């Protein structure tokens, strides 16, 4: 009886540890390739030349960081082009930062979430880990849309939830109402870098 109780407690402890463990990004090698995918915030609208966040992340990390941002892109358009880029570049990590244009154009939140889920699933089919960056919903308080936390939970992803919203609330970090400046993009790159090196 005591032996069975012992097994039971070990099993419960393992379940508890598993339940409490948070998603992580696998360690990246020195020659890792990162695909930074998204819209104008990835492309670097508002930044000086070479000061977009993927370029600054490459400088900070020493990794190859491919800027695959297209200004004005919606998640529908992103979902249509991501698979080809994953096949072309075979990245070791995908940074997904998209959805802002959907919110600005009042597109269906459910459709936006479904498109983001489709992109996450594409990456997982290619066995590429995903770092998800939450975008603020269209509101006075610039709070992150809850769909990102929902997706991170569903797909067990590492999520930068408040970083972008906090930067866009800070006038010193912005070039306009919806884009960062050089300092803001550096802060975003730093936040991403800290997640990559500590996971």
DAKA-V655182 format. One record per helix or strand of 2 or more residues. SS is the DSSP state (2 for helix, 1 for strand). FROM is the first residue (numbers start at 0). TO is the last residue. If there is no record, write none. Layout:
ss=SS from=FROM to=TO
ss=SS from=FROM to=TO
This chain:
ss=2 from=1 to=19
ss=1 from=32 to=37
ss=2 from=39 to=42
ss=2 from=52 to=60
ss=1 from=63 to=68
ss=2 from=74 to=88
ss=1 from=92 to=96
ss=2 from=99 to=103
ss=2 from=108 to=124
ss=1 from=128 to=132
ss=2 from=145 to=154
ss=1 from=157 to=159
ss=2 from=162 to=167
ss=2 from=170 to=172
ss=2 from=181 to=197
